[in-house]
Each structure stands twice: as structure tokens, then as C-alpha cells.
Amino acid sequence: MRKTAILAGFLLVFMSSWALAAQTEETKYTNASVARLNHTEGSSYIQRASDLAYEEGIVNMPIGEGDRLGTTDGRTEVYLGNRRYVRLDKNTKVDFLEFPSKNAERTKLRLWTGSIYINVRNLRKERSVELQTADATFYILDNGLYRLDVMENAESEVLVFRGVVEVSGEEGSVLVKSEQKLAVSRGRIAAKPASFMTTAADGFDDWNEAREAKLRTVIAERRLPSELEDFEAELDAFGRWSQVEPYGWVWVPGGIDAEWYPYHNGSWTWLPLCGWTWVPYEPWGWATHHYGRWHWNMGLGWYWIPMAYWGPAWVDWWWNDYYYGWAPLSYWGYPCVVIGNVFYGRWEDPHYPIGSRAVTVVRKDQLKARDVSKVALSRDALRDVGDIRLGAQAPSVRPVPGSLLADPLDGNRVLLRKDGNSERLVPREFREGGLLRDPGESPGRYIGESQGRYIKGIEPGSPSLPPGERRIRRFDSSPDVTLRRYFDGESGSKSGSFLSRIYRSITGNSPSSRSSSGSSYAPRSSGSKSSGSGSSPSASRGSSSSRGSSGSRPSGSVRKK
């Protein structure tokens, strides 16, 4: 008997470990695999990797690999994870080519037009952040703040406020350091980096500094795990904290009515990487609907329990021939149930109670509704939907765009906007390259480098580009350009932001304190560097052979699913 019990225990442990390993293997994303549209002012729009039409950019909209974000008369800020942010100026268009995954720690952005700021922190490996334009490829080598402009006169300019970047063109690479700028035209680097004054020169500089100031908000007491610390100031502004055993600190939202509950005020969008993803309309909703779990009690109402892992939506699903439904998961991995004034966090009955105040049900044609709260069935109508049995599997359908609406812009341009009322859902087998294609649909435009992402309407390799845009090609980095050159010959077999911190702590020197008169240049061939027509640094900022005297700008539980 004892041997039998030991064997049974061993099998239980083995099967649990196998199930956990299988679950981990199925999850292809990390906390930084999906970006967040963090802040927007004015008009912005997003084009999904598998779609030709655009939709309006709103706060908390998820951005996946292959998606395109653009602005017209507005500016936006995108949170990339790992305490990194990218900000878009007016009339700017960016493709998000690659985000970190379980297999690679890479972020790649492609700037077609306009200007961006990128704030890079927690850089563990040189060149793991890459920016592309039609003129050059920019490899980030160290933590810092960078501005990149694509100008109308067919050139790109990078300004390094803090940090080090490798600028790679047709014939070689140049190292650009803190408080230096460099202009590149059509792959040709015809000048050395020049110093510039780091004071604000235009409205985008001022706006970026205002956003940077928010990142420097001092939190009196930390209550979130380190993975979520970027959200602490935001949650402090919209709610309060309370101690609840055995979970520790929990967060209680403020300004909500008695009928509010999680995953009800928002909409669903579909991402190729992780499927159906919730878009919360609460300004604080990103952290609380993509990390952690929700509970309810009489004293606090709904409260959020922080947890460190990102997910597209921590819910269980149900559907039949006519409806889709979902409910938030509890800390224990069961669907939440609230009946009367009693909360059940371990509801094990396969039949979900119709009277629960935590479930949302919509008609099947309303899964992609712009505002779920306006189309969800009432409590009385739930009595007619039949037996609800929730499970972890999300619906196996994908959206297919319907008709397009043309919104006029300035000049002769138009913006192709989705007609949300004509979108359809089809089974997931109608896919190409991992992305959805409507049956009978013609091939689309290839926009990714290795993901095989298509947008219908333009063939791969098509010579046509929108007016004012130039074809972009990637320039390889040079293995001879590393942070070691930045430290005037500092020896060692390894380089990176970790090395820079060690070196600065030993010598007391910082990148901004070094002379900027020199530059590192590494050709890729034995030929001499071309002296073709280059471009001078932008006249919008003062430049000199020495650094400006004004100083630099301030820096500044067990998972079920």
C-alpha cells in the first residue's frame, strides 16, 4: 500500500510538472512582447499587421509585431515594457517590426516619416534595440534618450541626449555619443558627429520633456513588484491601496459606480501573437487587466491583486451558437462569482451561476463591438442564454475586415478607416503565414522582416510607395563598433551597458563628461569612405566643437492560463 501511495504521489508530481511545462511552452509572449499606447494627444491611428484599414488610436490599445502607428495633428507615447518608451511627433509613422520574445531580446522599429524620441532603459545587450530609416540603421548600445528625425530633404538625423548609438550606412558605422548629433543621407555618412545644445528647440522637445518628468515621479512607498513599477504612479492617481490577507497590498479603483466590474468597459482586439486581447477603457486599465487578478468583498468592492505576468486577458470563456461570454479569473485560477453580497473565488461547479455579477455575455456578432458595455446582455436577459460552462480556451475565430470608409486628410490623401459594423469572424483555419486571410483574398503587402506579415492590397516587392516616403533597407552593424571604443581603448572581451556602468563606477567618469571631438568609424570594406554629398546637421539646434555650457536635460500565486 505504501509503495502504491508513493508511486501515485510521484505520478501526480510528474503530471503537474508536465502540464506546467506544456503551458509555459504554449505561451510565446513575455511582459514586453506587446506594447501599450500609453498616452495620446490629438489624432493618431493604428494599422494592424493583417489589415489594410486603420482604426483610431486610443489609450490602452495593444500594439503587436508588424503593427503600424501614425499621427496626423497629434502626438502619442508608447510603452514598450522594460521601462522603455517611444514618443511620436505630429505627422509621424512608425512600424513596430519586432518585440522581445522568449527566444530573443530584440526591439526593432522602422521610422517612415516624422520624428520620434526613444527612452531606453534596462538594456541587457548591445544592439538589442534597432531603429531603421531610409537613410541608415541605428543600433542602440547603451541606456539613454535618443531623438530620430526623418527630414523632407531625404536625410535622417539622430540626436543623442544620453547614451551611445551606432549609426550604420552603406560603407561603415559611426559611434555617436552623448550630446552629439549626426545626419545621414541615402546611406552615406559624410560628416563626423557634432556637438549640440541639449536645450529644447521645438514643441516636440518640450512635450517629450513633460512626459519624461512624469517618469521621475517619486513614489513614497513601493507596493508593486519590480516588473510593474512603471504603473505605480498611475495607479496611485486613480485609486487607493489596502492590505488584504493573504495577498498583501491590493489596489481599489476610485471613481467607479456600483455596477462596474472587470472586463466589461472596453473592447476586444485580435493579435496574431496572443489572440483575443482586452482593450480597457479605464485610463488605469492596462496593468489591472493584463496583470494580476480581481476579487470582491463588501468593504472594498472590486479590488485588484498585483501579479507579475502579462496576459491578453485573465478571463475564462464560454460560447454557444448565439453568444460569447467571459468572467474574470480569481487569484486561485477560478472564474469569479458574485451572488448577492457573497464572493466565490473557488467556484468549482462546472455550471456558472446566471445570477453572478461578474459575467459578461454578448451576441456572437458583437464580439468586436467598439464598446462591450453598451451591447452586453442585461441580467434579466441572461436567463435566456442557456447553460454557461466557462473554460480557459478562447474563441477559435479571427476577425475579417469588412468594408472601408475613406476619411479625407490634408492635400490629396485619405485615411482608410474600418467600418466596424461590417467586420466578420471566421474560423482560424483561414490563415496565411500565421495571420488571417479571408478565403479567396489576394496576397498582401509584406511588411515584416522574418515574421511573414501581410497586408492585403499591395503585392510584395511593389515599387509603389505613398508620396513623400522612401524605400527602407537595413544596414548591418559593424562588429568593430562597441562601447569599448567609447572608453578610449578600455580593454576587455565584453561590452554593453553593464560594462559602461562598471567603468563609470570605477573611474567616476560619465559618458557626458568625455570629449566629443572625436568619433569612431569602422568601415566594412577595404575601400575608403565615400565623399559623396552629405548633409550638415540640422540648423534647428546650436552646434560647436565643444559641449554646450547649458548642461544636459534631466534624466531623468500559480498562473492558470
N, C-alpha and C positions, 0 to 999 in steps of 0.2 A: 504494500500500500504506500509506504513511504517513497519507494522508488518511482511509483506511478505519479505521486504528487510532485516530486522533484522534476520528473520529465514534463508534466503538464505545465509547471511553472516556467521551465526553460522554453517550451514551445510558445507560451504566452509572451515572454520577453522577446523571443526571436521574431514572432509575427508583428509585435508592436514596433520593433526597430525596423523591420522591413517596410511596414506601412508608412512610417515616418520618413524613411529614405525615399520611398516612391513618391510621397507627397512633395518632398523637397525637390526631387528631380523634375517633377512636373512644373514647378514654379520657376519660370525663366527670368523673372524680373527681380530687381533689387530696389532699395529705397530711392535710388537715383535713376531708375530706368524710365520713369515717366516724369516730365516736368509739369510745373503748375503755372498757369497765367496768374501771377501774383497780384498785379496792380495794373489798372488801365485808366487813362485819361483821354477823352476824345474817342475817335473811331479806330477800331482795329478789326482784323478779320483773320480767320484761320482756314486753311485748306488741308483736309485730311489726305493721307498718303494714297488712299484708294478712291479719291473722289476729285472731280473737276471743279465742282461748285465750292463757294466759300460760305462760311457762316460767321455770324458776329462773334467777336472775341469778348468773353465775359470773365470776370474774376472766378477763379477756381476751375476754369476749363483745363482738362488734362491735355498735354502735348506729347505725342509719341514720336518714335523714329519715323522719318520721312514726312512729317507734317511741315507745313509752311505757315509762318505767321507774318502778317504785314500790317502796316499802319497807313493811314491817309493823313488826317488832320490831328492825330493823337499820338500819344507815347504809351509804351507798355513796359512792364517789368516781368520777367520770367524767372521763377525759382528753379534752379537746376538740381537741387539737392547738394549735399556735402558743403553747405554754407556758401554756395555759388549762385550768382545772379547775372543775368544778361538783360540789358535795357535797350529798347529800340526807340530811336528818334522818329519824328514825323517823316512820312513818305519813305519808309524803310521796309525791306522784305528779306526775310531770313528763312532758310531751310534748316531744319534740325535733322541732320543726317544720321547721327549715331549717339546713343546714350550708354552709360555703363550697364553691363550685364554681369551675370555670374561668371562669364568666361573672359571678360575684357573690361578694363577700366578706362574706356575711351569716350570722349565727348567731341563730336565734330559738328561744326556749324558752317553754313555757306551763306555769305552776305552778298545779295544780288545788287541792291541799291540802298542808299542811305547811310546811316551811322548807328553804331552800337557801342555801348560800354559793356565790359565783362569784368566782374569781380571774381577772382579765382582764389579759393582757399582750400586747405587740406589736399594740396597736390602731392600725391604719393610717388608719381613717376613723371619724369620729363616727357614732354610731347604728348601726354595723355589728353590734353585739350588742344584742339586744332581748329583754326579758322581759315576759311577759303574765300578768296575773291577772284575776279577775272585777272587780276594782276599778279598775285602772289599767294603763297600759303604761309600761315603764321602759326608757329608751334610754341605754345606757352611752356617755358622752362621753370618758372618759379611762381609762387603765390604773388598776387598783386592786382593792380587795377589798370585796365587797358582800354583804350578807345580806338575804334577802327572806322574809317570813313571811306566810302566809295564815292568818288567825285565825278562830276559830269564831264570833266576833260580827260576821261579814260585813264585814271590813276587811282591808286589806293594809298592811304596814309595811316600808319599806326602811331599812336602816342602812348608811351609807357609812363604812367604816373608812378607806379611802383611795380617792380618785378623785372623779369628778363624774358625776351621773346626772340626766337629765331625766325627771321624773315627769309623765305626760300623763293628764289626765282629761277629763271632758265639756266643760269650758269653758275649759281652758287648760293650761299647763305650768308647773312649778316646778323650779328648779335646786336640787338637793340636793348639798352639798359634803362634803368630808372631815370626819368626826366629827360628822355631822348625821344625823338620822332624820326620817322623815315618814310619817304614817299617812293612808291614803286609804280612803274607804268609798263603794262604788257609783258610782265615777267622780267623786266630789266631794272636792275638796281644800279643806278648811275651816280649815286652820291653816297657819302658817308652819313651816318646818323648825326643829327644836330640837336643841340640842347633847346629846350623850350620852357617858357614860363608856365608853371602849373596852376596859375590862377584861372578862374573861369573866363572863357572867351565868347560864349554864346549861351542861348537859353537852354540847350541840351546839357551843357556843363552844369548850369545852376540846378536843373531838375535832377540830374544824377547825384549832385552833392546833397540835395534834400532827401533823396532816397537812401543814400549812404548814411546820413545822420540817423535815420530810423534804425539802421542796423546796430548803431552804437548805443541804443537804449540800454540803460543799466537796470538789471533785474535784481531787486533786493534779496529775493530768496528763490533759489532754483528748485523747481518741483518736478521737472520733466527729465527723462533720461537724456543722455547726451545726443542721441540720434534725433531728438525732437526739439533741441534748444532754440532753433530758429523760430519756433512758433510760440514761444513763451510770452513774449511781449504782446503779441496779437491776442492770445487768449486772456491775458491779464486785462486787456482793454475791454473785452466783451463779456466777461463773466467773473466768477469768484471760485476760490479753491476751498476744499473741505477735506478733512481726514475721515475716511471710511474704512473700517477694518473688514476684511484682511487686505484691502487693495492699496492702502496708503492714501496719497494725495489723489483726489478726483476733482474734475472741473465741472462747474454748474453754469450753463449758459444763462445770460441775462437778457431781458427784453423779449422773451418768447411768451406766447399765450398758453393757456391750459390745454389746448387741443394739439399743441405741437408734439411731434415725435420724430425720431431719426429716419432718414432716407425717405422723406415724404415731400419736402420742399426743395425740388430740384428737377433734374432730368437725367436720362441715360444717354451715354455715347458709347460707341464701339471702337476699341483699339485693337489692332492686329496682335499685339504682344500679349494682352491680358483679357481681351473680350469686353463684356459689358462693364462699363466704368461709370460710377456715380459722379454727377456734377452738382455739388451742393450750392444752393443759392444763398445760404447764410455766409456773410463775409468771413467768418471764422471757421467755415465748414471743412476746409481741406484736411487739417490734422485730425479732426474729430470723426470724419467719415472714411478716412483712408488708413488710419492707425487706431489701435485700441478698440474698446467695446463700450456699449451703453448699458446702463442699469437704471432702475427707477425705484424710488421709495416715497413715502408720504411726506417726509420732511423736506427733501431736496427736489423732488420731481425727477426729471431725467438728468442723469449725470454721466460724465464720460470718464472711463478708466484708461489712462495712457498705457500704450504698449508700443514696442519699438519697430514693428514690422509693417511695411506698406502693403496695402491690398487694394484692388479696384473697387471693392465694396464688401464690407464684412456683414453679409446677409446670407440667409438661406432662401431658396427659391421654390416656387410651385407654379404649375400651369396645367390647364386642360384645353379643351377645344376652343374655348372662348376667352379665357382670361390668363393674365400673368399676375403673380403675387410674390411678395417678399417680406421678410421681417428681419430686424437687426439681430445679430448674434450677441449672446451674453458673454461674460468673462469665461464661462465654463464651456463655451462652444455650442450651446443650445440656442434655439430661437427664443427671443424674449417674448414673454406673455404677461400682459397686464389686464387683469379682470377685476373690475371694481377698483378697490384700492390695495390690491394684493399683486406683488410682482413675483413671477416664477422665472428663475434663472436656469433651472434644470428641468425643463418640461420634456419628459421622455415619452409621453404618449404620441404615437405617430399621427394622430388626428389633432390638427391645430385648432384651438377653440375659435369659433367665429366671433365671439364677443370680445376678443383681445383688442386692446387699444394700441397695438404695436405693428399690425399688419397693414400693408398697402396692396390693393388689388386694382388693376386697370384692365380694360378690354385689350385684346391682342393687337388691335390696330392703333393703340395708344401708347405702346411701349416707348416709342420715340417722341412722345409729346414734349412740347417745349417747357411745360410746367406740369409735373405729375400731380401736384396738389390740387390742380383745377379739374383734372379728369378722373381722379381716383374715385372708386365706388364709396358711397356713404356706408355708415354702419348698418343701416336698415337694409341696403341693397346687398350686403354681404351674405345675408341669409339665403339668397337665391343662387349663389355660385357653386354650391355643392361641397363635397368633402375636400378639405385643404390638407395636404400632406407635404410639408416642407422638406427640402433636401439641399445638399451642397452644390449640386450640378446646376449651372446657369443655363438659360435657354440656348439651344444649339441653332440659333438663327442669326443672320447678319443683315444689316441694313443695305438696301439697294437704293441709290438716289432716284428720285422721280424727275419731274420737270424742273427747269431752271428759270429763275427770274433775273432779268438784267437791270441792275441799278446803274444809272449814269454817274460817271466821275468827271473830273475836270478834263478839258480837252476832248479827244475822241475816244476816251477809254470808258469801259463799262466793267462793272463788278458782277460776276455770275454768282447769284445767291441761291441757296437751296429753297425749294418750295417744300417746306416741311410737311404740308398736307398730302403730298403725293409720294412720299417715301414708302418703300415696301420692305418687307422682311422675307428672306428666302433661306432655305436650308444651307448649312455651311459647306456642303459638297461643291457648290458653285464657287470655286476659288481658283486663283492662278497665282503662283509664286507666294503662297501663304496669305494672299489677300483676296477679297471678294471680287468676283466679276459676275455681272449679270449674264445669264445664258444668252448666247448669241451676240454678246457685246464685242466690239472690235478691240484689238490690243490698245494699250495706253502708253503714256509717256513715261519713260524710265527716269526716275529722279534720284534713286539711291546709288550707292557705290557697290554694295555687296548684298543688300537685302532683297533685291529684285522687286522694288516697289514700282507700281504702275499707276498712272492716272489716265483715265480714258480720254481719247480725243486727239492726242498727238503721238505719232509714232516715235519709237526710239531712234535717236540719231537725226531727228528732223532738224533742218537748218533754220527753221523759223524760231525767232525769239521775240518777246514783246519789245516795243520801241524803247530805246534807252538802255537795254540790257545787253551784256556781252557774254559770250560763252565762257564757262569756267572750267579750268582743268587744274588738277592737283599737281603741285611741285613737291618732289621728295625732299626730305630733310637731309642734312649732312651729318654723318656720324662724327665728324671732327669738331662740330659746334656743340659745346656743353657748358655747363656752369663753371667748369674749371678755368676756362678762358676768362671768365668774368673776374676771377680772383687772382689775376695776374700770375698765372702759372702754378697755382696751388696744385700739388701732386695728389695722386690717389686714383684708384681704379674705378671708383663710383662717383656719380654726380647726381644732383637733383636738389629739390627744396630741402630735404633732410640735411644734405651736405652744407647748404648755404646757412642753415640755422646753426649747425655745429661751428662752422668757420666764424660766423659773426659773434658767437658766444665766446670764442677763444680770443679773437683779435680785437673785439669791441668795435669792429667796422660794420657799417650797413651799406647796402647797395647804393643808396642815395648819396653816401659820403664820398664815393670814389669819383675820380676824374672821368669826365665823359668825352674827352678829346679824342680818344682812340676808339677803334671799332674792330671787331673780329670778323674776318671774312674767310670763308672756306670754299674754294672752287670745287666743282665736281669733275672737271676735266683739266688736262694739262694746258689747254689754251688759255690765253689771257682774257680777262673780263672785258666784255663788250663795252665800248664807249658810246653806244647808241644814245639817242636822245632821251635824256632823263627828265625828271621834273623836280623842281625845287620844293622845299617844304611849304606847307600852307602858310599863306600870309596872315591868316587869322590869329596866329599866336606869335609872340616875340621869340626870336631865336638868337643865340650868341655862341661864342666859343667856350664860354664858361657857364656854370649854372646860374639861374636867376637867384637873386637875393631874397625873394619873397618867401622862400621855403615851400615845401610840398604840402599838398592838401591833406587834411587829417585822414587817417585810415578808418583812419578809422576807429507664469501662466502657460498653457500649451496652446499652440495655434491649431485650430481645427481645419482651416482651409489651406 
